[in-house]
């Protein structure tokens, strides 16, 4: 359906800009929205936070650090890591 997480983010942002009820739902339950809109089930061990910018505050999201901790290394070696939603 999407070629990248950035494309999915763009679609969500556009819809949230046009539909205030959708925006509120996305802020309150992002995992539920991803499941409802795209059929994506986000694992329980992954947290999604939606931040709303306003005229005085802009949020900048940084990608994960390239340095993995011990738990992340174990997940990768076991083939369990899915780091690009």
Secondary structure, DSSP 8 states (H G I E B T S, - for coil): --S-HHHHHHHHHHHHHH-HHHHHHHHH-HHHHHHHHH-----TT---------SS---------SS--HHHHHHHHTT------
